[in-house]
Amino acid sequence: MKIYNNKPASNQEVAGIGKTDKPAPQEKASAAQSASDKIKISSRGREISEMMDAISKLPPTRDDRVNALKEMVSSGKYSPDSLKIAEKLIGEL
């Protein structure tokens, strides 16, 4: 969709009165200018795009496992093995 100007349509334009198939001179100039338009994405924008791509590639959350762990934590039955946690953390470095 192209928007050439920012003025509201008049009643005649909405009803199609006086409408021609020829583009106005202003529309021709805008079309020529848009062919040379360029976009530049900032480094922050690229970072956000890369993060969004990484998030979309993550596996889905296992809701059943999460809910089971929440229940164990709230009931006091969850006792994680701190040695295993430490090994996993060091192994990822």
ZIMO-V478336 format. One record per residue. N is the residue number from 0. RES is the residue in three letters. PSI is psi as a letter, one per 20 degrees, with the letter a starting at -180 (999 if undefined). NEAR is the number of other ideal C-beta (glycine too) atoms within 12 Angstrom. D_LAST is the distance of its C-alpha to the last C-alpha in Angstrom with 1 decimal. Layout:
((N/RES/PSI/NEAR/D_LAST) (N/RES/PSI/NEAR/D_LAST))
//
This chain:
((0/MET/p/3/49.4) (1/LYS/p/12/50.8) (2/ILE/o/11/52.1) (3/TYR/h/18/54.5) (4/ASN/r/13/55.7) (5/ASN/k/6/55.2) (6/LYS/q/9/58.7) (7/PRO/q/9/59.7) (8/ALA/q/15/61.8) (9/SER/r/12/65.5) (10/ASN/h/10/67.6) (11/GLN/g/10/69.1) (12/GLU/h/15/65.7) (13/VAL/g/11/64.5) (14/ALA/i/10/67.8) (15/GLY/j/12/67.7) (16/ILE/p/11/70.9) (17/GLY/j/10/71.3) (18/LYS/p/14/68.1) (19/THR/r/10/68.1) (20/ASP/i/7/65.9) (21/LYS/p/8/65.6) (22/PRO/q/15/62.6) (23/ALA/q/15/63.5) (24/PRO/h/11/63.2) (25/GLN/h/14/60.3) (26/GLU/h/18/58.4) (27/LYS/g/14/58.9) (28/ALA/g/15/57.5) (29/SER/h/18/54.4) (30/ALA/h/16/53.7) (31/ALA/h/13/54.0) (32/GLN/h/14/51.6) (33/SER/h/15/49.0) (34/ALA/h/10/48.8) (35/SER/j/10/47.5) (36/ASP/q/11/45.1) (37/LYS/q/8/41.5) (38/ILE/q/8/38.3) (39/LYS/p/8/35.4) (40/ILE/p/12/32.1) (41/SER/r/10/30.3) (42/SER/h/10/26.7) (43/ARG/h/10/26.0) (44/GLY/h/13/27.8) (45/ARG/g/13/25.7) (46/GLU/g/13/22.5) (47/ILE/g/14/24.0) (48/SER/g/15/25.2) (49/GLU/h/15/21.8) (50/MET/g/14/20.4) (51/MET/h/13/23.4) (52/ASP/g/12/22.9) (53/ALA/g/11/19.3) (54/ILE/g/13/20.6) (55/SER/h/11/23.5) (56/LYS/i/10/21.4) (57/LEU/q/11/19.7) (58/PRO/q/8/21.3) (59/PRO/q/11/24.0) (60/THR/p/11/23.7) (61/ARG/n/11/25.0) (62/ASP/h/10/27.6) (63/ASP/g/11/29.0) (64/ARG/g/13/25.8) (65/VAL/g/13/25.2) (66/ASN/h/13/28.8) (67/ALA/g/15/28.7) (68/LEU/h/18/25.8) (69/LYS/g/14/27.7) (70/GLU/g/14/30.7) (71/MET/g/15/29.1) (72/VAL/g/14/27.6) (73/SER/h/11/31.0) (74/SER/i/11/32.9) (75/GLY/j/8/30.8) (76/LYS/i/12/30.0) (77/TYR/p/13/26.2) (78/SER/n/12/24.5) (79/PRO/q/13/20.8) (80/ASP/o/10/19.3) (81/SER/h/10/17.1) (82/LEU/g/10/15.9) (83/LYS/h/12/14.7) (84/ILE/g/13/13.0) (85/ALA/g/13/11.1) (86/GLU/g/12/10.2) (87/LYS/g/13/9.0) (88/LEU/g/11/6.9) (89/ILE/h/10/5.4) (90/GLY/h/9/5.5) (91/GLU/i/8/3.8) (92/LEU/999/7/0.0))
//
